[in-house]
Structures are given as structure tokens and as C-alpha cells.
Amino acid sequence: MRKTLPRLSIFVLGGTGFVGRHLCARLVRAGHDVTVLTRSRARHRDLLVLPTLRLVEGDPYDAAALAKLISGCHAVVNLVGIANEPGRDGSGFYRAHVDLAQQLVAACETAGVRRLIQFSTLKAGPDGPSHFLRTKGEAEQIVRASALDWTILQPSVVFGPQDRIIMRLARLARRLPALPLARANARLAPVFVGDVAEAILRVLRSRAAIGKTYQLCGPRVFSMRELAQLVIQASGKPGLIVPLSPSTAKLLSRLLDFLPNKPFSTDNYLTLSVHSICDSSAPGLRDLGVRPTALEPTLRRILGRRPERYPAPGSEA
């Protein structure tokens, strides 16, 4: 007989986002109580279809208020992250990643909540080439320096229904006769969002995961060009890929920096200068008992799914 696992009360920051919605569904399905912090409860009421989920309004940058909200929880999961900032000086990244990590650690210490799961990114580091990688790295340093029972997860590009990269490439492929591509040779190992949610669940249940950093990658490495070609094929519309030269890509990135909702930016271009692939010796999905899901067999199905449908989690290895 399978051992009955304790019911946990889990506080999720970033629970209204792409990964967050899949995680909340997985946690609820596993029988846990989930609280999601949001600035606007009315905008995300659809999450309340999950029976053991509570949606609360609050300011994540107010450590005192945050401490009251998380008091009594068994664990906190921080999924907050931005791919681009409104400006161009890095302050938006710093606030979303570094400031929030500082406030969250302080809130956990005040509330007596010891378990913290920090969702970061592969190749994060204070010396990274982009604001995104540097601030994610600084946030990791804050978490590691704390006295909390932390675990850090570093995913490659996360794919699934309504993701950032696959869906954007698919939209562009359907609308444009040719797809311009910056950093066509950048390498990444897309990891399925269901596998990521399952990994977080298993980390929450594991004392052995405390103090560890896990790199989360899919089973295959792709170049950006190969990934775009797969998306074009799955979209069902023939299309050309036009790799941009470094000078053209840099110029285009600078122009797009001034758009209110940047489809691409200089910071994205710099982030892609580092290959988003796992180190062979680093703990990963298989160490958590999750078999990585391949991109190719599921891509066409993912592109055709509605956003409210959640994929199944990864299976045991």
C-alpha cells in the first residue's frame, strides 16, 4: 500500500503565472492546501475552481504584511520572475528578483516558516551577461545565505500550454512569411511544465532536498533554429527561418527595447549568449524521480490545447 503523505499548507508567490498555475493544480490534486498571493483577486478568480486554493491580495514587497500572510504555512514557493522590465536599466529585474528575495527571506524568518523553494534559472549568477541572469543569481545568493531550509530549482526554458517561447514562436510563424531569429545557434533543453510542477511537489516532500540546487532540463538539447523549425512544422504552416547576424539582432533588440510589451529585448539577446543546458554532474529531474518529457511528441498537442487545461505531471523514473 502507498504511504499516506501529510497534508501541507503551501504559500505560492507567482501562482497566477504560467508555471504557477500548473503547480497549483498539481498541489491541489495531491491533496494540499494552497494560498496564492496576487495584487488583483478579481483578475485571477478562475484559479478558485481549484477546491483547496485560496486567493489573497497583498504586497509581496512588504515583509511585515507578507509575514502575516505566510504565518502557519509549512512552506513557501517563490516563482516570481520577469523576462523583461518596463525600463532598460535593470531596476525592474532587481526589484522583481533581488528585492523580493530579501523581503521573502525576512518574512519567513519573522513568521517562523523554515521551508523555502526558490525558482531560479539555469546559468544564473552575479557575473552573468544580462540583468535577468545577474539578478536571478543575486536572489540565489540571498536564499543560500539565509538560515532557512531552502531548495533552489534552475530550469532551462519551460514549455507547455501558454508558455512564453513556444507559443510566441508559433504565433509569429502563423503570421509572418519568414521568421527572423536572433541567436539561432543558442542551445537550450526545454523542460515540460508538468515535470517542473512534479519536481517542486517532490522537493516539498523531501527532507533530502534541503540545501540542494537542482537543474531541470528536458531529455534533448536544441538550438534555437531547431526549436523554431519544430514549432513551424507543428503549427502546420510552411515557413522560412531567417537567422539574424549579431549586428542586425543587436539593432533589432535595441529598437524593441522601446515597445511597452517587449517581444524581445537587448537583455533577452544577452541572456541567450549563455547556453541554457544542464551540467552533466548536477542533480536534476531524475534525482527527484521524474522522467523528463520529450518535446517533439507533445508539441502539436500542446499548441492545440486551451489555456485552462492542465497537462499530466511527469511519471516516476
Buried (B, 14 or more C-beta within 10 A) or exposed (E): EEEEEEEBBBBBBBBBBBBBBBBBBBBBBBEBBBBBBBEEBEEBEEBEEBEBBEBEEBEBBEBEBBBEBBEEBBBBBBBBBBBBBEEBEBBBBBBBBBBBBBBBBBBBBBBEBBBBBBBBBBBBBEEBBBBBBBBBBBBBBBBEEBEBBBBBBBBBBBBBBBBBBBBEBBEBBBEEEEBBBBBBEBBBBBBBBBBBBBBBBBBBBBEEBBEBBBBBBBBEBBBBBBBBBBBBBBBEEEBEBEBBEEEEBBEBBEEBBEEEEBEBBBBBBBBBBBBBBBEEEBBBBEBBBBBBBEBEEBBBEBBEBEEEEBBEBBEEE
